[in-house]
Amino acid sequence: MNYKRIGFIGLGLIGGSLAKTIKRIYPETTLLAIASNDATVAVAHRDGLIENEHLIPITDLASCDVIFLCSPVMVNLRYMTVLAEFISERTIITDVGSVKGEIEKASEILGISSHFIGGHPMAGSEKTGYKNSTDRLLENAYYILTKNALIPDETFNGFKEYISSLGALTLSMTPSEHDFATAAISHLPHIISASLVNLVSEADSDNLLKTIAAGGFKDITRISSSSPVMWQNICIENREEILKLISMFEEQLSGFKSSITFSNEEEILKRFSEAKEYRDSLLIKTGAVMQRIFDFYADLNDEVGGIATVAGILADEGLSIKNIGIVHNREFAQGVLHIEMYNEDSRQSAISILKTKNYTVYETD
């Protein structure tokens, strides 16, 4: 499936990256975009990415084969209400938000379920905006698609094939499966991170905690630097699943509290051991959370021997890699390749060397 005319509402990190990826792989595709300000549209036009040089009325997207909704969740809902009034019979509307239940319900109420496919690329970072978008952000990243009962199988499968052709790894879920999963592995961690940062901030009367904060604390709270408005939207739209997970987390925390209160050494060890076993089973093993992690990310073309080439470059310079792997869930980590070194000196050397070899490198804090 190759769509000839595609529209974007929102041209930030995800929208811009999707558009750049499409233009790289399908250069003949006509792209149109509506953004929050005219300056973004002008820059994208100057980059040769989109056809329109200035902001256009939303009705100009009527002729598009696909329209990507790339704004915050609640803004996407408002735009979809307008789109429902004029889209053509062949148009697919899809979004890139991390909550699916509400927008699926809205498509049903508006009578356009047969046009709607929910989408969620598991890629991004705490950095936002068109200026941070890249044509490699989707490469080997999970891209979840949700299917309702009214969307034709042929339409859904064709779109899924198209997203796969952009280099993403597609997964199909129901809206409820998606919203519970993202609440568990994305939404709740952000709430925990924000709560921990706020707790330390309130306890830090003389800035001592801020002064010594490093390593583990910075690693597990990095995601708190992402957009507060976006997470406000997510908490409202995925309220039910998030509250369910908060209750489950409270039970876990209560269990830890009880074990520590009664000095139950066996139970404390069991809880930490079970957590370590599950954490170590994840694809990217980065060691104990509270240890300093000397890592960085890099873009990598999807080609045979790509990882071996990077490893060889660093080996030739006498640098030992502690861990290396492809990152498939990159919502808050830029770069497809995750590299961990043994110390800060080797990390900085590796970054410098790869940059001289024209690799795009993203440094962690």
TATA-V718895 format. One record per residue. N is the residue number from 1. RES is the residue in three letters. PHI is phi in radians with two decimals (* if undefined). PSI is psi in degrees with one decimal (* if undefined). NEAR is the number of other C-alpha atoms within 8 Angstrom. Layout:
n->N res->RES phi->PHI psi->PSI near->NEAR
n->N res->RES phi->PHI psi->PSI near->NEAR
This chain:
n->1 res->MET phi->* psi->129.8 near->6
n->2 res->ASN phi->-2.35 psi->110.6 near->4
n->3 res->TYR phi->-1.48 psi->135.0 near->8
n->4 res->LYS phi->-1.53 psi->-29.3 near->9
n->5 res->ARG phi->-2.39 psi->120.1 near->12
n->6 res->ILE phi->-2.27 psi->136.0 near->14
n->7 res->GLY phi->-1.94 psi->149.5 near->12
n->8 res->PHE phi->-2.21 psi->132.4 near->15
n->9 res->ILE phi->-1.98 psi->102.5 near->13
n->10 res->GLY phi->1.85 psi->125.1 near->12
n->11 res->LEU phi->-2.34 psi->47.9 near->17
n->12 res->GLY phi->-1.55 psi->-143.9 near->14
n->13 res->LEU phi->-1.04 psi->-52.2 near->15
n->14 res->ILE phi->-1.32 psi->-48.4 near->12
n->15 res->GLY phi->-1.05 psi->-45.3 near->15
n->16 res->GLY phi->-1.11 psi->-40.4 near->12
n->17 res->SER phi->-1.18 psi->-40.8 near->16
n->18 res->LEU phi->-1.06 psi->-46.9 near->11
n->19 res->ALA phi->-1.09 psi->-43.8 near->12
n->20 res->LYS phi->-1.15 psi->-37.0 near->12
n->21 res->THR phi->-1.15 psi->-45.1 near->13
n->22 res->ILE phi->-1.06 psi->-43.5 near->12
n->23 res->LYS phi->-1.16 psi->-33.4 near->11
n->24 res->ARG phi->-1.21 psi->-41.2 near->8
n->25 res->ILE phi->-1.54 psi->-35.6 near->7
n->26 res->TYR phi->-2.18 psi->74.1 near->7
n->27 res->PRO phi->-1.07 psi->-20.1 near->7
n->28 res->GLU phi->-1.46 psi->-6.9 near->6
n->29 res->THR phi->-1.20 psi->135.1 near->11
n->30 res->THR phi->-1.53 psi->123.7 near->9
n->31 res->LEU phi->-2.00 psi->134.0 near->12
n->32 res->LEU phi->-2.10 psi->150.5 near->12
n->33 res->ALA phi->-2.58 psi->143.8 near->14
n->34 res->ILE phi->-2.04 psi->129.6 near->12
n->35 res->ALA phi->-2.22 psi->174.5 near->11
n->36 res->SER phi->-1.25 psi->-18.2 near->6
n->37 res->ASN phi->-2.59 psi->156.4 near->7
n->38 res->ASP phi->-1.17 psi->-28.9 near->9
n->39 res->ALA phi->-1.09 psi->-40.6 near->6
n->40 res->THR phi->-1.10 psi->-43.9 near->11
n->41 res->VAL phi->-1.06 psi->-43.7 near->17
n->42 res->ALA phi->-1.08 psi->-42.6 near->10
n->43 res->VAL phi->-1.14 psi->-43.5 near->8
n->44 res->ALA phi->-1.11 psi->-36.7 near->10
n->45 res->HIS phi->-1.19 psi->-41.7 near->12
n->46 res->ARG phi->-1.11 psi->-31.2 near->8
n->47 res->ASP phi->-1.29 psi->-6.8 near->7
n->48 res->GLY phi->1.38 psi->16.9 near->7
n->49 res->LEU phi->-1.49 psi->-45.7 near->11
n->50 res->ILE phi->-2.09 psi->161.0 near->13
n->51 res->GLU phi->-1.39 psi->-40.4 near->9
n->52 res->ASN phi->-1.42 psi->138.0 near->10
n->53 res->GLU phi->-1.57 psi->-24.4 near->9
n->54 res->HIS phi->-2.30 psi->175.2 near->7
n->55 res->LEU phi->-1.04 psi->140.0 near->11
n->56 res->ILE phi->-2.16 psi->156.6 near->8
n->57 res->PRO phi->-1.16 psi->149.3 near->5
n->58 res->ILE phi->-1.07 psi->-26.2 near->8
n->59 res->THR phi->-1.13 psi->-18.5 near->7
n->60 res->ASP phi->-1.18 psi->-11.4 near->7
n->61 res->LEU phi->-1.56 psi->0.7 near->10
n->62 res->ALA phi->-1.03 psi->-30.6 near->10
n->63 res->SER phi->-1.54 psi->3.0 near->9
n->64 res->CYS phi->-1.33 psi->145.7 near->11
n->65 res->ASP phi->-1.31 psi->-36.6 near->11
n->66 res->VAL phi->-2.39 psi->139.8 near->12
n->67 res->ILE phi->-2.15 psi->119.6 near->14
n->68 res->PHE phi->-1.64 psi->123.6 near->13
n->69 res->LEU phi->-1.60 psi->109.4 near->13
n->70 res->CYS phi->-2.10 psi->28.9 near->15
n->71 res->SER phi->-1.79 psi->175.0 near->10
n->72 res->PRO phi->-0.96 psi->154.9 near->9
n->73 res->VAL phi->-0.87 psi->-50.0 near->13
n->74 res->MET phi->-1.21 psi->-31.0 near->8
n->75 res->VAL phi->-1.23 psi->-40.3 near->8
n->76 res->ASN phi->-0.99 psi->-39.6 near->12
n->77 res->LEU phi->-1.09 psi->-40.3 near->10
n->78 res->ARG phi->-1.18 psi->-41.8 near->8
n->79 res->TYR phi->-1.14 psi->-38.3 near->9
n->80 res->MET phi->-1.13 psi->-33.8 near->9
n->81 res->THR phi->-1.07 psi->-40.0 near->9
n->82 res->VAL phi->-1.25 psi->-43.0 near->8
n->83 res->LEU phi->-1.07 psi->-33.2 near->10
n->84 res->ALA phi->-1.05 psi->-20.6 near->10
n->85 res->GLU phi->-1.40 psi->-17.7 near->6
n->86 res->PHE phi->-2.49 psi->-0.3 near->8
n->87 res->ILE phi->-1.12 psi->151.3 near->10
n->88 res->SER phi->-1.40 psi->170.1 near->7
n->89 res->GLU phi->-1.09 psi->-29.9 near->5
n->90 res->ARG phi->-1.60 psi->-8.8 near->6
n->91 res->THR phi->-1.24 psi->134.0 near->13
n->92 res->ILE phi->-1.78 psi->130.7 near->10
n->93 res->ILE phi->-1.86 psi->130.5 near->11
n->94 res->THR phi->-2.43 psi->156.4 near->12
n->95 res->ASP phi->-2.14 psi->176.0 near->12
n->96 res->VAL phi->-2.23 psi->18.9 near->12
n->97 res->GLY phi->-1.35 psi->162.1 near->11
n->98 res->SER phi->-1.64 psi->11.3 near->9
n->99 res->VAL phi->-2.27 psi->132.1 near->13
n->100 res->LYS phi->-1.99 psi->-28.5 near->13
n->101 res->GLY phi->-0.98 psi->-51.0 near->10
n->102 res->GLU phi->-1.18 psi->-40.3 near->9
n->103 res->ILE phi->-1.29 psi->-30.2 near->9
n->104 res->GLU phi->-1.15 psi->-42.2 near->13
n->105 res->LYS phi->-1.09 psi->-41.2 near->8
n->106 res->ALA phi->-1.11 psi->-41.0 near->9
n->107 res->SER phi->-1.10 psi->-34.3 near->12
n->108 res->GLU phi->-1.22 psi->-45.4 near->9
n->109 res->ILE phi->-1.07 psi->-39.2 near->7
n->110 res->LEU phi->-1.37 psi->-8.3 near->9
n->111 res->GLY phi->1.33 psi->25.7 near->8
n->112 res->ILE phi->-2.15 psi->26.4 near->10
n->113 res->SER phi->-1.04 psi->-31.5 near->12
n->114 res->SER phi->-1.25 psi->-7.3 near->9
n->115 res->HIS phi->-1.88 psi->-12.0 near->11
n->116 res->PHE phi->-1.81 psi->132.9 near->13
n->117 res->ILE phi->-2.23 psi->117.9 near->14
n->118 res->GLY phi->-1.24 psi->140.9 near->13
n->119 res->GLY phi->-2.42 psi->145.8 near->12
n->120 res->HIS phi->-2.59 psi->95.9 near->11
n->121 res->PRO phi->-1.26 psi->123.4 near->11
n->122 res->MET phi->-1.47 psi->66.1 near->12
n->123 res->ALA phi->-2.60 psi->154.4 near->15
n->124 res->GLY phi->2.54 psi->-164.1 near->13
n->125 res->SER phi->-2.89 psi->178.3 near->11
n->126 res->GLU phi->-1.25 psi->-13.7 near->10
n->127 res->LYS phi->-1.45 psi->136.6 near->8
n->128 res->THR phi->-2.16 psi->173.9 near->11
n->129 res->GLY phi->1.63 psi->158.2 near->9
n->130 res->TYR phi->-1.00 psi->-36.0 near->12
n->131 res->LYS phi->-1.10 psi->-21.4 near->7
n->132 res->ASN phi->-1.73 psi->2.4 near->9
n->133 res->SER phi->-1.29 psi->154.1 near->15
n->134 res->THR phi->-2.56 psi->151.0 near->10
n->135 res->ASP phi->-1.43 psi->8.5 near->12
n->136 res->ARG phi->-2.08 psi->4.8 near->12
n->137 res->LEU phi->-1.09 psi->-33.1 near->14
n->138 res->LEU phi->-1.50 psi->-11.4 near->15
n->139 res->GLU phi->-1.08 psi->119.5 near->11
n->140 res->ASN phi->1.08 psi->20.6 near->12
n->141 res->ALA phi->-1.69 psi->145.3 near->17
n->142 res->TYR phi->-1.14 psi->138.6 near->14
n->143 res->TYR phi->-2.30 psi->105.7 near->13
n->144 res->ILE phi->-1.47 psi->134.0 near->13
n->145 res->LEU phi->-2.11 psi->136.3 near->13
n->146 res->THR phi->-2.00 psi->138.0 near->13
n->147 res->LYS phi->-2.05 psi->128.2 near->12
n->148 res->ASN phi->-1.65 psi->172.8 near->11
n->149 res->ALA phi->-1.23 psi->-20.3 near->4
n->150 res->LEU phi->-1.70 psi->-14.4 near->6
n->151 res->ILE phi->-1.31 psi->126.3 near->13
n->152 res->PRO phi->-1.05 psi->142.6 near->7
n->153 res->ASP phi->-0.99 psi->-40.2 near->6
n->154 res->GLU phi->-1.09 psi->-41.1 near->6
n->155 res->THR phi->-1.16 psi->-46.6 near->8
n->156 res->PHE phi->-1.10 psi->-48.0 near->11
n->157 res->ASN phi->-1.15 psi->-35.4 near->8
n->158 res->GLY phi->-1.13 psi->-42.2 near->9
n->159 res->PHE phi->-1.19 psi->-40.0 near->9
n->160 res->LYS phi->-1.06 psi->-42.1 near->10
n->161 res->GLU phi->-1.09 psi->-39.1 near->9
n->162 res->TYR phi->-1.14 psi->-45.6 near->10
n->163 res->ILE phi->-1.08 psi->-38.7 near->11
n->164 res->SER phi->-1.10 psi->-35.2 near->10
n->165 res->SER phi->-1.19 psi->-16.1 near->7
n->166 res->LEU phi->-1.45 psi->-0.6 near->11
n->167 res->GLY phi->1.76 psi->-0.3 near->11
n->168 res->ALA phi->-1.50 psi->161.2 near->13
n->169 res->LEU phi->-1.81 psi->106.8 near->10
n->170 res->THR phi->-1.45 psi->140.9 near->11
n->171 res->LEU phi->-2.27 psi->138.4 near->8
n->172 res->SER phi->-1.83 psi->133.6 near->8
n->173 res->MET phi->-2.50 psi->162.1 near->10
n->174 res->THR phi->-1.39 psi->159.0 near->9
n->175 res->PRO phi->-0.97 psi->-40.4 near->12
n->176 res->SER phi->-1.20 psi->-39.5 near->8
n->177 res->GLU phi->-1.07 psi->-42.7 near->8
n->178 res->HIS phi->-1.09 psi->-47.5 near->13
n->179 res->ASP phi->-1.19 psi->-33.9 near->14
n->180 res->PHE phi->-1.22 psi->-43.5 near->10
n->181 res->ALA phi->-1.08 psi->-45.7 near->8
n->182 res->THR phi->-1.25 psi->-30.2 near->11
n->183 res->ALA phi->-1.11 psi->-37.1 near->13
n->184 res->ALA phi->-1.31 psi->-44.8 near->11
n->185 res->ILE phi->-1.76 psi->-5.3 near->8
n->186 res->SER phi->-2.32 psi->-54.6 near->8
n->187 res->HIS phi->-1.22 psi->-49.4 near->12
n->188 res->LEU phi->-1.08 psi->-44.1 near->12
n->189 res->PRO phi->-0.98 psi->-35.9 near->9
n->190 res->HIS phi->-1.18 psi->-38.5 near->10
n->191 res->ILE phi->-1.17 psi->-42.5 near->8
n->192 res->ILE phi->-1.11 psi->-43.6 near->8
n->193 res->SER phi->-1.07 psi->-47.5 near->12
n->194 res->ALA phi->-1.10 psi->-39.8 near->10
n->195 res->SER phi->-1.13 psi->-40.7 near->8
n->196 res->LEU phi->-1.15 psi->-43.1 near->9
n->197 res->VAL phi->-1.10 psi->-44.4 near->10
n->198 res->ASN phi->-1.12 psi->-37.9 near->8
n->199 res->LEU phi->-1.08 psi->-48.3 near->8
n->200 res->VAL phi->-1.14 psi->-39.3 near->9
n->201 res->SER phi->-1.05 psi->-45.0 near->9
n->202 res->GLU phi->-1.16 psi->-31.2 near->7
n->203 res->ALA phi->-1.50 psi->-7.7 near->6
n->204 res->ASP phi->-1.66 psi->71.2 near->10
n->205 res->SER phi->-1.21 psi->-27.4 near->7
n->206 res->ASP phi->-2.11 psi->18.0 near->5
n->207 res->ASN phi->1.15 psi->13.0 near->7
n->208 res->LEU phi->-1.13 psi->-43.6 near->8
n->209 res->LEU phi->-1.12 psi->-39.8 near->9
n->210 res->LYS phi->-1.10 psi->-38.2 near->8
n->211 res->THR phi->-1.11 psi->-41.7 near->6
n->212 res->ILE phi->-1.67 psi->-3.7 near->6
n->213 res->ALA phi->-1.14 psi->123.8 near->8
n->214 res->ALA phi->-2.90 psi->-173.7 near->7
n->215 res->GLY phi->0.88 psi->-117.6 near->10
n->216 res->GLY phi->-1.00 psi->-45.8 near->10
n->217 res->PHE phi->-1.07 psi->-44.7 near->9
n->218 res->LYS phi->-1.17 psi->-37.1 near->10
n->219 res->ASP phi->-1.11 psi->-45.3 near->10
n->220 res->ILE phi->-1.49 psi->-5.9 near->9
n->221 res->THR phi->-2.04 psi->7.6 near->11
n->222 res->ARG phi->-0.99 psi->-37.4 near->7
n->223 res->ILE phi->-1.16 psi->-12.8 near->10
n->224 res->SER phi->-1.25 psi->-6.7 near->9
n->225 res->SER phi->-1.49 psi->-2.3 near->6
n->226 res->SER phi->-1.38 psi->175.4 near->8
n->227 res->SER phi->-1.08 psi->117.6 near->8
n->228 res->PRO phi->-1.08 psi->-37.1 near->6
n->229 res->VAL phi->-1.13 psi->-43.1 near->6
n->230 res->MET phi->-1.04 psi->-43.2 near->9
n->231 res->TRP phi->-1.32 psi->-25.9 near->8
n->232 res->GLN phi->-1.07 psi->-47.1 near->8
n->233 res->ASN phi->-1.02 psi->-46.8 near->11
n->234 res->ILE phi->-1.09 psi->-43.2 near->13
n->235 res->CYS phi->-1.11 psi->-34.1 near->10
n->236 res->ILE phi->-1.29 psi->-45.0 near->7
n->237 res->GLU phi->-1.33 psi->-30.9 near->10
n->238 res->ASN phi->-1.93 psi->33.7 near->13
n->239 res->ARG phi->-0.91 psi->-49.8 near->9
n->240 res->GLU phi->-1.08 psi->-48.0 near->6
n->241 res->GLU phi->-1.23 psi->-37.2 near->10
n->242 res->ILE phi->-1.14 psi->-43.6 near->14
n->243 res->LEU phi->-1.10 psi->-36.8 near->8
n->244 res->LYS phi->-1.09 psi->-43.9 near->8
n->245 res->LEU phi->-1.25 psi->-34.7 near->11
n->246 res->ILE phi->-1.08 psi->-41.9 near->9
n->247 res->SER phi->-1.08 psi->-42.1 near->8
n->248 res->MET phi->-1.13 psi->-38.3 near->8
n->249 res->PHE phi->-1.20 psi->-38.2 near->8
n->250 res->GLU phi->-1.04 psi->-36.9 near->8
n->251 res->GLU phi->-1.13 psi->-42.0 near->8
n->252 res->GLN phi->-1.09 psi->-46.2 near->8
n->253 res->LEU phi->-1.13 psi->-38.6 near->8
n->254 res->SER phi->-1.12 psi->-38.1 near->8
n->255 res->GLY phi->-1.09 psi->-43.3 near->8
n->256 res->PHE phi->-1.08 psi->-44.3 near->10
n->257 res->LYS phi->-1.05 psi->-43.6 near->8
n->258 res->SER phi->-1.13 psi->-43.8 near->8
n->259 res->SER phi->-1.10 psi->-40.4 near->12
n->260 res->ILE phi->-1.26 psi->-40.0 near->10
n->261 res->THR phi->-0.99 psi->-43.5 near->7
n->262 res->PHE phi->-1.71 psi->13.9 near->6
n->263 res->SER phi->0.87 psi->43.0 near->6
n->264 res->ASN phi->-1.42 psi->87.7 near->9
n->265 res->GLU phi->-1.04 psi->-42.1 near->8
n->266 res->GLU phi->-1.12 psi->-42.3 near->6
n->267 res->GLU phi->-1.21 psi->-40.1 near->8
n->268 res->ILE phi->-1.07 psi->-46.6 near->11
n->269 res->LEU phi->-1.07 psi->-41.5 near->8
n->270 res->LYS phi->-1.06 psi->-44.0 near->8
n->271 res->ARG phi->-1.12 psi->-45.1 near->9
n->272 res->PHE phi->-1.19 psi->-37.5 near->8
n->273 res->SER phi->-1.16 psi->-42.7 near->8
n->274 res->GLU phi->-1.11 psi->-40.2 near->8
n->275 res->ALA phi->-1.13 psi->-42.5 near->8
n->276 res->LYS phi->-1.11 psi->-43.2 near->8
n->277 res->GLU phi->-1.06 psi->-45.1 near->8
n->278 res->TYR phi->-1.22 psi->-43.3 near->8
n->279 res->ARG phi->-1.07 psi->-40.6 near->8
n->280 res->ASP phi->-1.23 psi->-14.7 near->8
n->281 res->SER phi->-1.46 psi->-9.1 near->7
n->282 res->LEU phi->-1.19 psi->157.2 near->7
n->283 res->LEU phi->-1.09 psi->-40.5 near->5
n->284 res->ILE phi->-1.82 psi->110.5 near->9
n->285 res->LYS phi->-1.65 psi->118.0 near->9
n->286 res->THR phi->-2.04 psi->18.3 near->8
n->287 res->GLY phi->1.44 psi->-175.7 near->7
n->288 res->ALA phi->-1.12 psi->142.5 near->5
n->289 res->VAL phi->-1.02 psi->-38.8 near->9
n->290 res->MET phi->-1.48 psi->1.2 near->7
n->291 res->GLN phi->-1.50 psi->154.5 near->8
n->292 res->ARG phi->-1.24 psi->130.1 near->7
n->293 res->ILE phi->-1.90 psi->122.2 near->10
n->294 res->PHE phi->-1.76 psi->78.2 near->10
n->295 res->ASP phi->-2.23 psi->169.7 near->11
n->296 res->PHE phi->-2.79 psi->170.6 near->13
n->297 res->TYR phi->-2.14 psi->154.4 near->15
n->298 res->ALA phi->-2.54 psi->146.1 near->14
n->299 res->ASP phi->-1.29 psi->144.1 near->11
n->300 res->LEU phi->-2.48 psi->124.5 near->11
n->301 res->ASN phi->-1.12 psi->142.9 near->7
n->302 res->ASP phi->-1.38 psi->85.3 near->8
n->303 res->GLU phi->-2.52 psi->156.3 near->5
n->304 res->VAL phi->-1.08 psi->131.6 near->4
n->305 res->GLY phi->1.42 psi->8.4 near->6
n->306 res->GLY phi->-1.06 psi->-45.9 near->10
n->307 res->ILE phi->-1.18 psi->-41.5 near->8
n->308 res->ALA phi->-1.08 psi->-36.3 near->7
n->309 res->THR phi->-1.10 psi->-46.2 near->8
n->310 res->VAL phi->-1.08 psi->-46.5 near->9
n->311 res->ALA phi->-1.05 psi->-39.1 near->9
n->312 res->GLY phi->-1.15 psi->-41.0 near->8
n->313 res->ILE phi->-1.04 psi->-45.7 near->9
n->314 res->LEU phi->-1.25 psi->-36.4 near->13
n->315 res->ALA phi->-1.12 psi->-38.6 near->9
n->316 res->ASP phi->-1.08 psi->-24.0 near->7
n->317 res->GLU phi->-1.67 psi->7.8 near->6
n->318 res->GLY phi->1.34 psi->23.1 near->6
n->319 res->LEU phi->-1.80 psi->130.0 near->9
n->320 res->SER phi->-1.68 psi->131.0 near->9
n->321 res->ILE phi->-1.61 psi->129.3 near->11
n->322 res->LYS phi->-1.39 psi->-38.8 near->8
n->323 res->ASN phi->-2.73 psi->144.7 near->10
n->324 res->ILE phi->-2.61 psi->141.5 near->10
n->325 res->GLY phi->-3.07 psi->165.2 near->10
n->326 res->ILE phi->-1.44 psi->135.6 near->9
n->327 res->VAL phi->-1.76 psi->115.9 near->12
n->328 res->HIS phi->-1.61 psi->-27.5 near->10
n->329 res->ASN phi->-1.86 psi->101.9 near->8
n->330 res->ARG phi->-2.08 psi->38.1 near->14
n->331 res->GLU phi->-1.06 psi->-34.9 near->10
n->332 res->PHE phi->-2.34 psi->33.1 near->9
n->333 res->ALA phi->-2.55 psi->114.8 near->10
n->334 res->GLN phi->-1.33 psi->152.9 near->13
n->335 res->GLY phi->1.61 psi->139.8 near->15
n->336 res->VAL phi->-1.42 psi->-24.7 near->17
n->337 res->LEU phi->-1.91 psi->127.9 near->12
n->338 res->HIS phi->-1.88 psi->123.1 near->15
n->339 res->ILE phi->-2.15 psi->129.3 near->13
n->340 res->GLU phi->-2.05 psi->130.3 near->14
n->341 res->MET phi->-1.86 psi->175.6 near->14
n->342 res->TYR phi->-1.49 psi->-24.2 near->10
n->343 res->ASN phi->-2.71 psi->172.1 near->7
n->344 res->GLU phi->-1.19 psi->-36.4 near->8
n->345 res->ASP phi->-1.09 psi->-45.6 near->6
n->346 res->SER phi->-1.20 psi->-32.0 near->11
n->347 res->ARG phi->-1.10 psi->-48.8 near->14
n->348 res->GLN phi->-1.12 psi->-38.7 near->8
n->349 res->SER phi->-1.12 psi->-43.6 near->8
n->350 res->ALA phi->-1.10 psi->-42.8 near->10
n->351 res->ILE phi->-1.06 psi->-46.6 near->11
n->352 res->SER phi->-1.08 psi->-44.1 near->8
n->353 res->ILE phi->-1.13 psi->-45.1 near->9
n->354 res->LEU phi->-1.17 psi->-34.0 near->13
n->355 res->LYS phi->-1.12 psi->-38.1 near->10
n->356 res->THR phi->-1.19 psi->-21.0 near->7
n->357 res->LYS phi->-1.61 psi->12.5 near->6
n->358 res->ASN phi->1.23 psi->24.5 near->6
n->359 res->TYR phi->-1.46 psi->142.7 near->10
n->360 res->THR phi->-1.49 psi->119.0 near->8
n->361 res->VAL phi->-2.02 psi->140.4 near->12
n->362 res->TYR phi->-2.07 psi->118.9 near->9
n->363 res->GLU phi->-1.55 psi->139.0 near->8
n->364 res->THR phi->-1.47 psi->159.4 near->6
n->365 res->ASP phi->-1.23 psi->* near->3
